[in-house]
């Protein structure tokens, strides 16, 4: 009879290919993670911070705060670190890198289509341009060209540096705010 932890074992060698190893090892953030620090600890730390955020969010009703805290405790503090800890550091970094690329790609696509369209229709063409260029900047693309893969950390730094004036422009437009 197999135990619960044996069922959680994910065969990380399936996504540990030479291409993904090259991408992760040359990345600004995931390269050091794959060599020195397990992503499972980062996931557990983010889960604890999210748990604290749920309790400190006084704008939400108490039931919603407790429900969110229980979910964070089970999923982000318990299951995700447990599943990740069953993999090697490199496999954890590859999984996190892939999830990040997918998430940023999806967010960039939504920013380019929905953000640009709604900003332009509501009479804010300056915000529409900012959304379009931010989405275009963060859309995963150039780093997948084999010639640029070893220089991925510089691509990430360039994206961060170029994002700063775009975000400042969006904030100065007066339409970006948090309620």
C-alpha contacts under 8 A as a table, 3 or more apart, distances in Angstrom:
res1	aa1	res2	aa2	distance
2	X	6	X	6.20
2	X	7	X	7.14
3	X	6	X	5.31
3	X	7	X	6.66
4	X	7	X	5.26
4	X	8	X	6.60
5	X	8	X	5.04
5	X	9	X	6.61
6	X	9	X	5.28
8	X	83	X	5.99
8	X	86	X	7.81
9	X	83	X	6.89
9	X	86	X	6.00
9	X	87	X	7.74
10	X	83	X	7.52
10	X	86	X	7.29
10	X	87	X	7.16
11	X	14	X	6.21
11	X	87	X	7.85
12	X	15	X	5.85
12	X	16	X	6.38
12	X	87	X	6.40
12	X	88	X	7.87
12	X	91	X	5.63
13	X	16	X	4.81
13	X	17	X	7.57
13	X	91	X	7.44
14	X	17	X	7.36
15	X	20	X	7.33
15	X	91	X	7.67
15	X	94	X	7.56
15	X	95	X	7.95
16	X	20	X	6.21
16	X	21	X	6.36
16	X	91	X	6.45
16	X	94	X	7.20
17	X	20	X	5.35
17	X	21	X	6.06
18	X	21	X	5.08
18	X	22	X	6.07
19	X	22	X	5.24
19	X	23	X	6.30
20	X	23	X	5.01
20	X	24	X	6.05
20	X	94	X	6.61
21	X	24	X	5.24
21	X	25	X	5.90
21	X	90	X	7.80
21	X	94	X	7.23
22	X	25	X	5.32
22	X	26	X	6.15
22	X	149	X	7.25
22	X	150	X	7.34
23	X	26	X	5.51
23	X	27	X	6.23
23	X	149	X	6.17
23	X	150	X	7.44
23	X	152	X	7.52
24	X	27	X	5.22
24	X	30	X	5.59
24	X	31	X	5.30
24	X	34	X	7.39
24	X	93	X	6.89
24	X	94	X	6.11
24	X	97	X	6.76
25	X	30	X	6.92
25	X	31	X	4.20
25	X	32	X	7.60
25	X	34	X	7.09
26	X	31	X	5.71
26	X	149	X	7.04
26	X	150	X	5.39
26	X	151	X	6.77
26	X	152	X	5.92
26	X	153	X	6.44
27	X	30	X	5.43
27	X	31	X	4.97
27	X	151	X	7.98
27	X	152	X	5.38
27	X	153	X	4.92
27	X	156	X	7.96
28	X	31	X	6.03
28	X	32	X	7.37
28	X	152	X	7.05
28	X	153	X	4.25
28	X	154	X	7.71
28	X	156	X	6.93
28	X	157	X	7.99
29	X	32	X	6.12
29	X	33	X	6.60
29	X	153	X	7.88
30	X	33	X	4.85
30	X	34	X	5.94
30	X	93	X	5.73
30	X	94	X	7.77
30	X	96	X	7.87
30	X	97	X	6.51
31	X	34	X	5.25
31	X	35	X	6.51
31	X	93	X	7.70
32	X	35	X	5.15
32	X	36	X	5.76
32	X	37	X	7.23
33	X	36	X	5.38
33	X	37	X	4.80
33	X	38	X	6.30
33	X	39	X	6.71
33	X	89	X	7.37
33	X	90	X	7.89
33	X	93	X	6.28
34	X	37	X	6.55
34	X	38	X	6.98
34	X	39	X	7.97
34	X	89	X	5.09
34	X	90	X	4.45
34	X	91	X	7.70
34	X	92	X	7.27
34	X	93	X	5.13
34	X	94	X	7.85
35	X	89	X	6.85
35	X	90	X	6.96
36	X	89	X	7.84
37	X	41	X	7.75
37	X	89	X	7.07
38	X	41	X	5.78
38	X	42	X	7.16
38	X	85	X	7.75
38	X	89	X	5.17
38	X	92	X	6.90
38	X	93	X	7.65
39	X	42	X	4.98
39	X	43	X	6.17
39	X	84	X	7.26
39	X	89	X	7.03
39	X	92	X	5.72
39	X	93	X	6.24
39	X	96	X	7.41
40	X	43	X	5.06
40	X	44	X	6.18
40	X	80	X	7.27
40	X	81	X	4.45
40	X	82	X	7.38
40	X	84	X	5.25
40	X	85	X	5.69
40	X	92	X	7.31
41	X	44	X	5.04
41	X	45	X	6.09
41	X	81	X	6.75
42	X	45	X	5.07
42	X	46	X	6.11
43	X	46	X	5.11
43	X	47	X	6.07
43	X	76	X	6.61
43	X	77	X	7.31
43	X	80	X	7.00
43	X	81	X	6.02
44	X	47	X	4.94
44	X	48	X	6.24
44	X	76	X	6.20
44	X	77	X	4.82
44	X	78	X	7.56
44	X	80	X	7.72
44	X	81	X	5.77
45	X	48	X	5.12
45	X	49	X	6.24
45	X	77	X	7.66
46	X	49	X	5.04
46	X	50	X	6.02
46	X	76	X	7.49
47	X	50	X	5.00
47	X	51	X	6.01
47	X	72	X	6.04
47	X	73	X	7.06
47	X	76	X	4.57
47	X	77	X	4.95
48	X	51	X	4.93
48	X	52	X	6.23
48	X	72	X	7.81
48	X	73	X	7.66
48	X	76	X	7.77
48	X	77	X	6.39
49	X	52	X	5.10
49	X	53	X	6.11
50	X	53	X	4.90
50	X	54	X	6.19
50	X	69	X	7.96
50	X	72	X	6.84
51	X	54	X	5.18
51	X	55	X	6.63
51	X	68	X	7.67
51	X	69	X	5.20
51	X	72	X	5.78
51	X	73	X	6.81
52	X	55	X	5.28
52	X	56	X	6.24
52	X	69	X	7.97
53	X	56	X	5.06
53	X	57	X	6.04
54	X	57	X	5.38
54	X	65	X	5.39
54	X	66	X	7.63
54	X	68	X	6.34
54	X	69	X	5.82
55	X	58	X	7.53
55	X	65	X	5.95
55	X	66	X	7.39
55	X	69	X	7.05
57	X	60	X	6.07
57	X	65	X	7.29
58	X	61	X	7.34
60	X	64	X	6.36
60	X	65	X	6.35
61	X	64	X	5.40
61	X	65	X	6.34
62	X	65	X	5.05
62	X	66	X	6.16
63	X	66	X	5.17
63	X	67	X	6.03
64	X	67	X	5.06
64	X	68	X	5.99
65	X	68	X	5.17
65	X	69	X	6.06
66	X	69	X	5.00
66	X	70	X	6.16
67	X	70	X	5.16
67	X	71	X	6.20
68	X	71	X	5.06
68	X	72	X	6.08
69	X	72	X	5.05
69	X	73	X	6.02
70	X	73	X	5.02
70	X	74	X	6.15
71	X	74	X	5.24
71	X	75	X	5.86
71	X	76	X	7.70
72	X	75	X	5.31
72	X	76	X	5.02
72	X	77	X	6.36
73	X	76	X	5.94
73	X	77	X	4.93
73	X	78	X	6.18
74	X	77	X	6.08
74	X	78	X	4.99
74	X	79	X	6.26
75	X	78	X	5.44
75	X	79	X	4.94
75	X	80	X	5.99
76	X	79	X	6.33
76	X	80	X	5.50
76	X	81	X	7.03
77	X	80	X	6.86
77	X	81	X	6.50
78	X	81	X	6.00
78	X	82	X	6.11
79	X	82	X	5.04
79	X	83	X	6.03
80	X	83	X	5.23
80	X	84	X	6.06
81	X	84	X	5.02
81	X	85	X	5.83
82	X	85	X	5.21
82	X	86	X	6.79
83	X	86	X	5.56
83	X	87	X	7.55
84	X	87	X	5.57
84	X	92	X	6.06
85	X	88	X	7.43
85	X	92	X	7.99
87	X	91	X	5.92
87	X	92	X	6.17
88	X	91	X	5.17
88	X	92	X	6.21
89	X	92	X	5.08
89	X	93	X	6.17
90	X	93	X	5.05
90	X	94	X	6.10
91	X	94	X	5.02
91	X	95	X	6.15
92	X	95	X	5.18
92	X	96	X	6.17
93	X	96	X	5.05
93	X	97	X	5.86
94	X	97	X	4.98
94	X	98	X	6.07
95	X	98	X	5.21
95	X	99	X	6.17
96	X	99	X	5.08
96	X	100	X	6.00
97	X	100	X	5.09
97	X	101	X	6.10
98	X	101	X	5.12
98	X	102	X	6.09
99	X	102	X	5.13
99	X	103	X	6.00
100	X	103	X	5.02
100	X	104	X	5.91
101	X	104	X	5.23
101	X	105	X	5.85
101	X	140	X	6.57
102	X	105	X	5.08
102	X	106	X	6.09
103	X	106	X	5.17
103	X	107	X	6.08
104	X	107	X	5.01
104	X	108	X	5.88
104	X	138	X	6.79
104	X	139	X	6.86
104	X	140	X	7.44
105	X	108	X	5.10
105	X	109	X	6.10
105	X	138	X	7.09
105	X	139	X	5.06
105	X	140	X	5.72
106	X	109	X	5.12
106	X	110	X	6.19
107	X	110	X	5.12
107	X	111	X	5.99
107	X	135	X	7.50
108	X	111	X	4.97
108	X	112	X	6.07
108	X	134	X	7.26
108	X	135	X	4.03
108	X	136	X	6.75
108	X	138	X	5.94
108	X	139	X	5.38
109	X	112	X	5.13
109	X	113	X	6.16
109	X	135	X	6.25
109	X	139	X	7.03
110	X	113	X	5.20
110	X	114	X	5.33
110	X	115	X	6.61
110	X	135	X	7.79
111	X	114	X	5.72
111	X	115	X	4.57
111	X	116	X	6.49
111	X	131	X	5.67
111	X	132	X	6.59
111	X	134	X	7.60
111	X	135	X	5.38
112	X	115	X	5.95
112	X	116	X	5.48
112	X	117	X	7.94
112	X	131	X	5.99
112	X	132	X	4.53
112	X	133	X	7.60
112	X	134	X	7.76
112	X	135	X	5.05
112	X	136	X	6.90
113	X	116	X	5.55
113	X	117	X	5.96
113	X	132	X	7.66
114	X	117	X	5.18
114	X	118	X	5.93
115	X	118	X	5.47
115	X	119	X	5.95
115	X	128	X	6.67
115	X	131	X	5.93
115	X	132	X	7.59
116	X	119	X	5.31
116	X	120	X	6.09
116	X	127	X	7.33
116	X	128	X	4.17
116	X	129	X	6.78
116	X	131	X	5.54
116	X	132	X	5.71
117	X	120	X	5.27
117	X	121	X	6.12
117	X	128	X	6.87
118	X	121	X	5.07
118	X	122	X	6.04
118	X	128	X	7.74
119	X	122	X	5.25
119	X	123	X	6.46
119	X	124	X	5.16
119	X	125	X	6.41
119	X	127	X	6.01
119	X	128	X	5.01
120	X	123	X	5.30
120	X	124	X	5.21
120	X	125	X	4.84
120	X	127	X	7.53
120	X	128	X	5.40
121	X	124	X	7.36
124	X	127	X	5.49
124	X	128	X	6.40
125	X	128	X	4.83
125	X	129	X	6.28
126	X	129	X	5.29
126	X	130	X	6.38
126	X	170	X	7.66
126	X	173	X	7.25
127	X	130	X	4.95
127	X	131	X	6.04
127	X	170	X	5.89
127	X	173	X	7.12
127	X	175	X	7.70
128	X	131	X	5.18
128	X	132	X	6.09
129	X	132	X	5.02
129	X	133	X	6.10
130	X	133	X	5.29
130	X	134	X	5.99
130	X	166	X	5.94
130	X	167	X	7.58
130	X	169	X	7.37
130	X	170	X	6.29
131	X	134	X	5.19
131	X	135	X	6.00
132	X	135	X	5.21
132	X	136	X	6.05
133	X	136	X	4.91
133	X	137	X	5.90
133	X	166	X	7.85
134	X	137	X	5.03
134	X	138	X	6.23
134	X	163	X	6.63
134	X	166	X	6.96
135	X	138	X	5.36
135	X	139	X	5.94
136	X	139	X	5.34
137	X	159	X	6.42
137	X	163	X	7.83
138	X	159	X	6.81
140	X	143	X	6.96
140	X	144	X	7.73
141	X	144	X	5.83
141	X	145	X	7.65
142	X	145	X	5.68
142	X	148	X	6.93
143	X	146	X	7.51
143	X	148	X	5.59
143	X	149	X	5.18
143	X	151	X	7.92
143	X	152	X	5.84
143	X	155	X	7.24
144	X	148	X	7.16
144	X	149	X	6.18
145	X	148	X	5.51
145	X	149	X	6.28
146	X	149	X	5.17
146	X	150	X	7.84
147	X	150	X	7.17
148	X	151	X	5.34
148	X	152	X	6.50
149	X	152	X	5.27
150	X	153	X	7.95
151	X	154	X	5.60
151	X	155	X	6.68
152	X	155	X	4.97
152	X	156	X	6.30
153	X	156	X	5.15
153	X	157	X	6.26
154	X	157	X	4.99
154	X	158	X	6.00
155	X	158	X	5.08
155	X	159	X	6.18
156	X	159	X	5.06
156	X	160	X	6.28
157	X	160	X	5.11
157	X	161	X	6.15
158	X	161	X	5.10
158	X	162	X	6.00
159	X	162	X	5.19
159	X	163	X	5.98
160	X	163	X	5.13
160	X	164	X	6.66
161	X	164	X	5.61
161	X	165	X	7.84
162	X	165	X	6.28
162	X	166	X	6.97
163	X	166	X	5.15
163	X	167	X	6.05
164	X	167	X	5.28
164	X	168	X	6.17
165	X	168	X	4.98
165	X	169	X	6.02
166	X	169	X	5.06
166	X	170	X	6.22
167	X	170	X	4.97
167	X	171	X	6.16
168	X	171	X	5.11
168	X	172	X	6.05
169	X	172	X	5.14
169	X	173	X	6.21
170	X	173	X	5.22
170	X	174	X	7.32
170	X	175	X	7.33
170	X	176	X	6.32
171	X	174	X	5.72
171	X	175	X	6.86
171	X	176	X	5.28
171	X	177	X	7.45
172	X	175	X	7.97
173	X	176	X	7.26
174	X	177	X	7.56
